[in-house]
Amino acid sequence: MKVRIDVTQASPIITPELVREHGLSEAEYGRIKQLLNREPSLVELGIFSVMWSEHCSYKSTRIHLKKLPTKATHVLQGPGENAGVIDIGDGDAAIFKMESHNHPSFIEPYQGAATGVGGIMRDVFTMGARPIAMMNALRFGEPTHPKTRHLVKGVVAGIGGYGNCMGVPTVGGEVNFHRSYNGNILVNAMCVGLARADNIFLSAAKGAGNPVVYIGSKTGRDGIHGATMASAEFDDASDEKRPTVQVGDPFTEKLLLEACLELMATDAIIAIQDMGAAGLTSSSAEMGDKGGSGIELDLDKVPQREENMTAYEMMLSESQERMLAVLKPGREAEAQAIFRKWELDFAVIGITTDTKRLVVKHKGQVVADMPITALSDEAPVYDRPYAERPPASGNPAFDAGKPLLESLVTIIASPDMCSRRWVWEQYDHSVMADTVQGPGGDAAVVRVHGSNKGLAITTDVSPRYCFADPYEGAKQAVAEAWRNISAVGAKPLAVTDNLNFGNPEKPDTMYQIVAGVNGIGEACRALDFPVISGNCSLYNETNGEGILPTPAIGAVGLMADVHRMAAIGFRREGDTLILIGRNHGHLGQSIYLREIEGREDGAAPPVHLTEEKRHGDFVRNLIEQGTADTVHDLSDGGLLVAVAEMAMAGGIGAELVAAPDATASIPFFFGEDQGRYLIAAAADTARRIADAAEKAGIPHALIGRTINRKLLSVAGAGEVTLERLSTAHENWFPDYMGGLEPPPVN
């Protein structure tokens, strides 16, 4: 078929240089010409460049992601939609997803982080859910790096600014530092929403002759080629990409949320989609593809906030707070009235067709005409070569003469282990009045409004483990998320992932990706913990130096009754401390090794998934029965750090028995063996717990008790006051952000 393309939109001539600037290879451009049976116009080139970008097409990961478990009886919607959906009983559904805004946040930290929050909220409420909780997972470079303080300040302010204005609580997350993020920080945002299970909205634009409507804010020139930028490495000129960072307006998004939910209360919507990465291009193409239909757009009808915008700019703009919907014919006036009431733009900009083509018109001319499947099914899929490498191994040596409690003070005052209070106090974590457990514990807990049910939420990953052993490290990320949810008394239901890696064209990096996906898959299958949504963020490199592999896991669990919930703070004096799980004293890749010995070596701790499940089920059952109310999972820093955190959280001291022998003290107290929990319970209750553990074959040990003095003592090693611990723990972040020079960190 011969297509008439407006030559003014086709200029300039498509040259090899222009193709490369659009992030397309010579082979990919050749494939585009075959699919069109002609040269593309400039608008079409732009459309292909974003739809075939790594950010949108997952061309390096798609074949591997298919290996992940995505189904269970409680999964109502798995990967492929704006977010995943799980059934939480009583006709309720939880909708959640995690996504990255890494590259924009490095260039413009406030707006990059803010629009990341806004984007993930739209992914959730476009499916009919009201957002009820936000989380984030943040990674920054060395504190001594000249950019780090500026980036931390901007990112935290952006997250808080957007979430607080939306009235959605930010209930927890992660903040860590490492030199590998000096040139490429990570900003991963997670949103959880609630909806009725029988009223979930999808994005498939089925049928022909239905109006395509634009709703929300006007289109501007911000964010053009944001998806392409997110699919390329950084270099020394990265700041020049500032114009590709979107600008957010949370007050408009709040109006958009309420207007969408009001429209969703009618039966007018056939399909609805957030205009996220690649904006109008991806939303229209994906809706048509999923519905097996075509879409015809008239860009003259698109609300614009800038003059003389070209078709190229409108199709690729990533202006925020915009949605695309397909309505039932004749419902336009009803929908328009709702959006006008909320003072938002509303325009009918197109129609669905039976052609399975995306046709774009501007100023009376066709500027793009292509098969929708060319943008989706025909997008490149690469089975990239990877170079398997043996995992780090060995049991590292250490100085057994280092004073135990002085090492504890150093560790809890380090950037990765200090209190994050400075961060989360900038977030409103109690708005909506349903936050039952906020930041600082193993998992946040948010009540399902109007009920006793609660959702437990966490984000987890240990990149140093993933670098040492991508497979075992990815397993550990899933296992720790499972533990954190179990530790508050909730049943883990499903995960969302955010796979942050470097350049997949490098065989070493591609191996990290493949092994990481395989590790996530194995852990999720063993723990009955399906992956229902996610995001891949690749090319996290600057000048050829990649980040540590960081496959972040966001997870959600269900608590039957929030009145039976465990927390980490000691509640009573005289409680017995019970360690659940095996203690082998694994120091490889540990926080102790890094902060005290100044090394990052040895094997990552092995994850025994059968034990993880048995131990977690055992602990959760104790909490559900009301037998245990004080629980903490053991992870970074090991046993002694966990005890210190529980003591500081509750303001109650503890005394611990010594390790089996003096030379074993450091591995015993700082080893990072997996599958472990610490429980504090009254003496008679503790005996019953120990008996139950013995009967169930669960490894356990009585290691000490809480005391009526505000100090932490270890037999044979001395004591340290809670005041000293708390001061060391709380001061690092305020001092650092106040401009004091931090100590060096690896």
Salt bridges, closest charged atoms under 4 A:
GLU17 OE2 - ARG20 NH2 3.50
GLU28 OE2 - LYS59 NZ 3.04
GLU39 OE2 - LYS33 NZ 3.84
GLU44 OE2 - ARG38 NH2 2.73
ASP90 OD2 - LYS453 NZ 3.05
ASP92 OD1 - ARG196 NH1 2.74
ASP92 OD2 - LYS453 NZ 2.93
GLU99 OE2 - LYS97 NZ 2.93
GLU108 OE2 - ARG242 NH1 3.98
ASP123 OD2 - LYS97 NZ 3.99
GLU174 OE1 - ARG139 NH2 3.40
ASP222 OD1 - ARG305 NH2 2.51
ASP239 OD1 - LYS147 NZ 3.63
GLU253 OE1 - ARG122 NH1 2.75
GLU258 OE2 - ARG130 NH1 2.94
GLU258 OE2 - LYS254 NZ 2.89
GLU262 OE1 - LYS341 NZ 2.83
ASP267 OD2 - LYS328 NZ 3.83
ASP267 OD1 - ARG331 NH1 2.76
ASP274 OD1 - ARG122 NE 2.66
GLU296 OE2 - LYS361 NZ 3.14
ASP300 OD1 - HIS362 NE2 3.77
GLU306 OE1 - ARG221 NH1 2.92
GLU313 OE2 - ARG221 NE 2.92
GLU334 OE1 - ARG331 NE 2.75
ASP345 OD2 - LYS218 NZ 3.05
ASP369 OD1 - ARG357 NE 2.56
GLU378 OE1 - ARG31 NH2 2.59
GLU406 OE2 - ARG724 NH1 2.83
ASP416 OD2 - ARG594 NH2 2.69
GLU425 OE2 - ARG421 NH1 3.93
ASP434 OD1 - ARG447 NE 3.69
ASP434 OD2 - HIS449 ND1 2.72
ASP442 OD1 - HIS632 ND1 2.82
GLU472 OE2 - LYS475 NZ 3.13
GLU541 OE1 - LYS506 NZ 2.88
ASP561 OD1 - HIS563 ND1 2.85
ASP575 OD2 - ARG572 NH2 2.96
GLU595 OE2 - ARG594 NE 3.20
GLU597 OE2 - LYS402 NZ 3.90
GLU597 OE1 - ARG599 NH1 3.99
GLU600 OE1 - HIS178 NE2 3.28
GLU600 OE2 - ARG179 NH1 3.44
ASP601 OD2 - ARG599 NE 3.11
GLU611 OE2 - ARG582 NE 2.75
GLU612 OE2 - ARG483 NH1 2.63
ASP617 OD2 - LYS613 NZ 3.06
ASP617 OD1 - ARG620 NH1 3.05
ASP629 OD1 - ARG571 NE 3.69
ASP629 OD1 - ARG572 NH2 3.00
ASP633 OD2 - ARG483 NE 3.13
ASP636 OD1 - ARG464 NH2 2.77
GLU645 OE1 - HIS632 NE2 2.68
GLU655 OE2 - ARG705 NE 2.67
GLU672 OE1 - ARG464 NH2 2.90
GLU694 OE1 - HIS700 NE2 3.74
GLU719 OE2 - ARG709 NH2 3.83
GLU730 OE1 - ARG421 NE 3.16
